[in-house]
C-alpha cells in the first residue's frame, strides 16, 4: 500500500511530495496510537507495526538511493532513525517491549519536521 502511494510521490513536485509523506506518516501515527489505546489487541498492534515498517522501508530505500538530493548527513540520520524504528518494532513483536509512545513520538517529530511545525 505505502509502496504504491510513495511511487506517486516520485512524480510530484517537492511540496506535493511532502504533503503525501506527511499524510502517510499521519496514518502510521494514527495506527500506532490506536494500538497503544487497545492494549492486548494483537491484531491492531501487528497492523500498526506492519504499516510503519512498510512506509519506513520505502523511505529508507529512497534515502539510500544515489539519486536522493538530501544532504548526506541528513540521509544518514534519517536512515539511522529508520533502523531504530525497525529495532523497536521487533522488540514489540517479540514482547520485549510495550512502548509504543517512542514510535509515535518519532513519527510525529518527522512528520512535523516535514510540515515545518514543532
N, C-alpha and C positions, 0 to 999 in steps of 0.2 A: 504494500500500500504506500509506504513512505517513499520507496524507490521510484514509483511512477510519479508521485507528487513532486519529488525532488527533480526528476528528469525535466518536468515542465519548467522548473526554476531556471535551468541552464539556458533556456532560450529567452528568458525575460531580462529586462534591464535590472540593474543593481537594486533600485528602490523596490521594484516588484518582487525581486528575489528575497529581499529581507522580509517583506510582508509575508511571503509564503513560509519562510523559515520560522518566523515568529508564530504563525498560525500552527505550524507543526509542533513547535515547542510548547505552545499553549495546550494542544491536545495531549501531549505527553504529560504535562503538569497536571491536567485535569484527571487523567487516568491514574497517575501516581497518588494524587490526593484522594480519589475515590477508594483506592486500595488501602490507603492509610486509615480512612474513615470506616472501613469494613474489616477490622482485624479478624483473621481466621477465614476469610473468603479467599481461598487459594486460587480460584479461577480468576478473580479480579486482579490479584497480585501478579499472576503469570501474564495476563493480558497487558497489564501496565508495563511490566519489565520487558516483554516482547516488543511492545511499541517503542519504548525508549531505545532498546538495542537496535531495532530496525532503523530508526531515524539516525542515531549516532553512528551506526555502521556506514550509512550513506554519507553523512557529514565527514566522517574520518577518511573515507575514500577520496572525497573531494579535497579535503585538506592536504592529503598526502600526494595528490597528483601534481605533476610538474607544471601544469598549466594554471595552478592556483595563484592568483595575484596578491594574496595576503603576504605581509612581511613574514619572513622565515621564522622569526622568534614567536610571533603570534600563532603561526601554524603549529609550531612545536608545542606551545602552551595548550592550544585547543585539542591537539591530539592527545596530550597527556591527560587532560580532563576527560576525554572520551574513554581512555584506558581505565581511569579511576572509576568512572560510572559503570563500566562493564565489570570491574572487580567487585564493586559493591552489589551489583545485581546478582553476581554469582554467590556472594555471601548470603543474600536474602533468599535465593532459591534453595540453598543448602541448609537454611535455618540457623546460620551462624550469626545472623543479624536480623533485627526487626526495624531498623532505622530507615524509614522512607523519607524522613524530613531532610536529610542531607541531599538526597537525589532531587527532591523537589526544589530545595534552595538553589542548587547549582543550575538546574534547568531554568528556573526563574531568572537567575542572575544573567545567564547567557541570553535569554530572550530579551530581558530589559536592556542589556548592552546593545543588542541589535536594534532595539527601538530607540535607543538614545535616552532611556529613562533610568532611574535608580530605584 
